[in-house]
Amino acid sequence: GATRGAAIGHVSPEAAVGGTIALVEDGDEIEIDIPARVLRVNVSNEILAERRAKWSAPKQELTGYIKRYAQHVTSGSRGAVFEDD
C-alpha cells in the first residue's frame, strides 16, 4: 500500500448524524492514542455543546440506487449490511 506509519480512518457516518466528529473545526487539537485505540478532540464540553446547538444535518439530494443504499444500509460500525424494512 501507499501508507507508511499510522493511518486513521473513519467509516461510520457519525458526522452526518451529528456525532462529535461533526463538531470538529479547523484548528481543534485531536489526540490520537494508538495503544488505547482512541481518537479524542481536545475541546471543552461547553464549547462542544455550543457547537451542537448550532449544528444541523447536511441536506442530501440522493436519487436512484445511492438513495436506496443510504436508506437501507447500516453504518460501517454495524457491518454496513442491507436492512430491508
PyMOL CGO cylinders between C-alpha atoms (Angstrom):
from pymol import cmd
from pymol.cgo import CYLINDER

trace = [
    CYLINDER, 0.00, 0.00, 0.00, 0.83, 3.65, -0.09, 0.3, 1, 1, 1, 1, 1, 1,
    CYLINDER, 0.83, 3.65, -0.09, 0.61, 4.30, 3.66, 0.3, 1, 1, 1, 1, 1, 1,
    CYLINDER, 0.61, 4.30, 3.66, 3.61, 4.18, 5.98, 0.3, 1, 1, 1, 1, 1, 1,
    CYLINDER, 3.61, 4.18, 5.98, 3.18, 4.64, 9.72, 0.3, 1, 1, 1, 1, 1, 1,
    CYLINDER, 3.18, 4.64, 9.72, -0.10, 5.37, 11.41, 0.3, 1, 1, 1, 1, 1, 1,
    CYLINDER, -0.10, 5.37, 11.41, -3.19, 5.85, 9.26, 0.3, 1, 1, 1, 1, 1, 1,
    CYLINDER, -3.19, 5.85, 9.26, -6.51, 6.97, 10.71, 0.3, 1, 1, 1, 1, 1, 1,
    CYLINDER, -6.51, 6.97, 10.71, -9.78, 6.14, 9.01, 0.3, 1, 1, 1, 1, 1, 1,
    CYLINDER, -9.78, 6.14, 9.01, -13.41, 6.60, 9.99, 0.3, 1, 1, 1, 1, 1, 1,
    CYLINDER, -13.41, 6.60, 9.99, -16.12, 4.69, 8.12, 0.3, 1, 1, 1, 1, 1, 1,
    CYLINDER, -16.12, 4.69, 8.12, -19.20, 5.27, 10.26, 0.3, 1, 1, 1, 1, 1, 1,
    CYLINDER, -19.20, 5.27, 10.26, -21.49, 8.19, 9.34, 0.3, 1, 1, 1, 1, 1, 1,
    CYLINDER, -21.49, 8.19, 9.34, -21.02, 9.85, 12.73, 0.3, 1, 1, 1, 1, 1, 1,
    CYLINDER, -21.02, 9.85, 12.73, -20.61, 13.34, 11.27, 0.3, 1, 1, 1, 1, 1, 1,
    CYLINDER, -20.61, 13.34, 11.27, -23.74, 13.08, 9.13, 0.3, 1, 1, 1, 1, 1, 1,
    CYLINDER, -23.74, 13.08, 9.13, -25.88, 12.23, 12.16, 0.3, 1, 1, 1, 1, 1, 1,
    CYLINDER, -25.88, 12.23, 12.16, -24.44, 14.89, 14.48, 0.3, 1, 1, 1, 1, 1, 1,
    CYLINDER, -24.44, 14.89, 14.48, -21.81, 12.95, 16.39, 0.3, 1, 1, 1, 1, 1, 1,
    CYLINDER, -21.81, 12.95, 16.39, -18.80, 14.66, 17.93, 0.3, 1, 1, 1, 1, 1, 1,
    CYLINDER, -18.80, 14.66, 17.93, -16.81, 14.41, 14.70, 0.3, 1, 1, 1, 1, 1, 1,
    CYLINDER, -16.81, 14.41, 14.70, -19.40, 16.76, 13.10, 0.3, 1, 1, 1, 1, 1, 1,
    CYLINDER, -19.40, 16.76, 13.10, -18.42, 19.43, 15.62, 0.3, 1, 1, 1, 1, 1, 1,
    CYLINDER, -18.42, 19.43, 15.62, -14.68, 19.47, 14.88, 0.3, 1, 1, 1, 1, 1, 1,
    CYLINDER, -14.68, 19.47, 14.88, -13.43, 22.76, 13.47, 0.3, 1, 1, 1, 1, 1, 1,
    CYLINDER, -13.43, 22.76, 13.47, -10.19, 23.87, 11.84, 0.3, 1, 1, 1, 1, 1, 1,
    CYLINDER, -10.19, 23.87, 11.84, -7.54, 24.38, 14.50, 0.3, 1, 1, 1, 1, 1, 1,
    CYLINDER, -7.54, 24.38, 14.50, -9.01, 21.92, 17.03, 0.3, 1, 1, 1, 1, 1, 1,
    CYLINDER, -9.01, 21.92, 17.03, -6.44, 19.65, 18.64, 0.3, 1, 1, 1, 1, 1, 1,
    CYLINDER, -6.44, 19.65, 18.64, -7.07, 15.96, 18.07, 0.3, 1, 1, 1, 1, 1, 1,
    CYLINDER, -7.07, 15.96, 18.07, -5.43, 13.43, 20.40, 0.3, 1, 1, 1, 1, 1, 1,
    CYLINDER, -5.43, 13.43, 20.40, -4.57, 10.06, 18.89, 0.3, 1, 1, 1, 1, 1, 1,
    CYLINDER, -4.57, 10.06, 18.89, -3.82, 7.25, 21.37, 0.3, 1, 1, 1, 1, 1, 1,
    CYLINDER, -3.82, 7.25, 21.37, -2.97, 4.23, 19.22, 0.3, 1, 1, 1, 1, 1, 1,
    CYLINDER, -2.97, 4.23, 19.22, -2.44, 1.69, 22.04, 0.3, 1, 1, 1, 1, 1, 1,
    CYLINDER, -2.44, 1.69, 22.04, -5.79, 2.63, 23.62, 0.3, 1, 1, 1, 1, 1, 1,
    CYLINDER, -5.79, 2.63, 23.62, -7.47, 2.84, 20.17, 0.3, 1, 1, 1, 1, 1, 1,
    CYLINDER, -7.47, 2.84, 20.17, -8.87, 6.29, 20.99, 0.3, 1, 1, 1, 1, 1, 1,
    CYLINDER, -8.87, 6.29, 20.99, -9.39, 9.48, 18.99, 0.3, 1, 1, 1, 1, 1, 1,
    CYLINDER, -9.39, 9.48, 18.99, -10.30, 12.48, 21.14, 0.3, 1, 1, 1, 1, 1, 1,
    CYLINDER, -10.30, 12.48, 21.14, -10.99, 16.10, 20.25, 0.3, 1, 1, 1, 1, 1, 1,
    CYLINDER, -10.99, 16.10, 20.25, -9.46, 18.30, 22.94, 0.3, 1, 1, 1, 1, 1, 1,
    CYLINDER, -9.46, 18.30, 22.94, -12.27, 20.86, 23.14, 0.3, 1, 1, 1, 1, 1, 1,
    CYLINDER, -12.27, 20.86, 23.14, -14.26, 21.58, 26.30, 0.3, 1, 1, 1, 1, 1, 1,
    CYLINDER, -14.26, 21.58, 26.30, -17.72, 20.10, 26.77, 0.3, 1, 1, 1, 1, 1, 1,
    CYLINDER, -17.72, 20.10, 26.77, -19.11, 23.65, 26.95, 0.3, 1, 1, 1, 1, 1, 1,
    CYLINDER, -19.11, 23.65, 26.95, -17.74, 24.57, 23.50, 0.3, 1, 1, 1, 1, 1, 1,
    CYLINDER, -17.74, 24.57, 23.50, -18.95, 21.27, 22.04, 0.3, 1, 1, 1, 1, 1, 1,
    CYLINDER, -18.95, 21.27, 22.04, -22.42, 21.97, 23.49, 0.3, 1, 1, 1, 1, 1, 1,
    CYLINDER, -22.42, 21.97, 23.49, -22.43, 25.44, 21.84, 0.3, 1, 1, 1, 1, 1, 1,
    CYLINDER, -22.43, 25.44, 21.84, -21.41, 23.91, 18.51, 0.3, 1, 1, 1, 1, 1, 1,
    CYLINDER, -21.41, 23.91, 18.51, -24.01, 21.14, 18.84, 0.3, 1, 1, 1, 1, 1, 1,
    CYLINDER, -24.01, 21.14, 18.84, -26.76, 23.72, 19.43, 0.3, 1, 1, 1, 1, 1, 1,
    CYLINDER, -26.76, 23.72, 19.43, -25.85, 25.42, 16.13, 0.3, 1, 1, 1, 1, 1, 1,
    CYLINDER, -25.85, 25.42, 16.13, -25.35, 22.19, 14.13, 0.3, 1, 1, 1, 1, 1, 1,
    CYLINDER, -25.35, 22.19, 14.13, -27.84, 20.99, 11.54, 0.3, 1, 1, 1, 1, 1, 1,
    CYLINDER, -27.84, 20.99, 11.54, -27.76, 17.88, 9.39, 0.3, 1, 1, 1, 1, 1, 1,
    CYLINDER, -27.76, 17.88, 9.39, -26.37, 18.34, 5.89, 0.3, 1, 1, 1, 1, 1, 1,
    CYLINDER, -26.37, 18.34, 5.89, -29.02, 18.28, 3.18, 0.3, 1, 1, 1, 1, 1, 1,
    CYLINDER, -29.02, 18.28, 3.18, -28.66, 15.36, 0.79, 0.3, 1, 1, 1, 1, 1, 1,
    CYLINDER, -28.66, 15.36, 0.79, -30.43, 15.12, -2.52, 0.3, 1, 1, 1, 1, 1, 1,
    CYLINDER, -30.43, 15.12, -2.52, -29.84, 11.49, -3.43, 0.3, 1, 1, 1, 1, 1, 1,
    CYLINDER, -29.84, 11.49, -3.43, -31.55, 9.60, -6.21, 0.3, 1, 1, 1, 1, 1, 1,
    CYLINDER, -31.55, 9.60, -6.21, -31.61, 6.08, -7.61, 0.3, 1, 1, 1, 1, 1, 1,
    CYLINDER, -31.61, 6.08, -7.61, -29.50, 3.31, -6.14, 0.3, 1, 1, 1, 1, 1, 1,
    CYLINDER, -29.50, 3.31, -6.14, -27.42, 5.58, -3.91, 0.3, 1, 1, 1, 1, 1, 1,
    CYLINDER, -27.42, 5.58, -3.91, -30.63, 6.81, -2.26, 0.3, 1, 1, 1, 1, 1, 1,
    CYLINDER, -30.63, 6.81, -2.26, -31.75, 3.24, -1.64, 0.3, 1, 1, 1, 1, 1, 1,
    CYLINDER, -31.75, 3.24, -1.64, -28.31, 2.39, -0.25, 0.3, 1, 1, 1, 1, 1, 1,
    CYLINDER, -28.31, 2.39, -0.25, -28.38, 5.37, 2.11, 0.3, 1, 1, 1, 1, 1, 1,
    CYLINDER, -28.38, 5.37, 2.11, -31.85, 4.47, 3.35, 0.3, 1, 1, 1, 1, 1, 1,
    CYLINDER, -31.85, 4.47, 3.35, -31.24, 0.77, 3.97, 0.3, 1, 1, 1, 1, 1, 1,
    CYLINDER, -31.24, 0.77, 3.97, -27.56, 0.04, 4.67, 0.3, 1, 1, 1, 1, 1, 1,
    CYLINDER, -27.56, 0.04, 4.67, -26.41, 0.18, 8.28, 0.3, 1, 1, 1, 1, 1, 1,
    CYLINDER, -26.41, 0.18, 8.28, -23.39, 2.14, 9.45, 0.3, 1, 1, 1, 1, 1, 1,
    CYLINDER, -23.39, 2.14, 9.45, -19.91, 0.74, 8.89, 0.3, 1, 1, 1, 1, 1, 1,
    CYLINDER, -19.91, 0.74, 8.89, -19.61, 0.27, 12.66, 0.3, 1, 1, 1, 1, 1, 1,
    CYLINDER, -19.61, 0.27, 12.66, -22.51, -2.22, 12.40, 0.3, 1, 1, 1, 1, 1, 1,
    CYLINDER, -22.51, -2.22, 12.40, -21.15, -4.03, 9.36, 0.3, 1, 1, 1, 1, 1, 1,
    CYLINDER, -21.15, -4.03, 9.36, -22.63, -1.95, 6.52, 0.3, 1, 1, 1, 1, 1, 1,
    CYLINDER, -22.63, -1.95, 6.52, -25.27, -4.59, 5.88, 0.3, 1, 1, 1, 1, 1, 1,
    CYLINDER, -25.27, -4.59, 5.88, -28.53, -4.10, 3.98, 0.3, 1, 1, 1, 1, 1, 1,
    CYLINDER, -28.53, -4.10, 3.98, -31.63, -3.99, 6.17, 0.3, 1, 1, 1, 1, 1, 1,
    CYLINDER, -31.63, -3.99, 6.17, -34.91, -4.06, 4.26, 0.3, 1, 1, 1, 1, 1, 1,
    CYLINDER, -34.91, -4.06, 4.26, -37.71, -2.56, 6.34, 0.3, 1, 1, 1, 1, 1, 1,
]
cmd.load_cgo(trace, "trace")
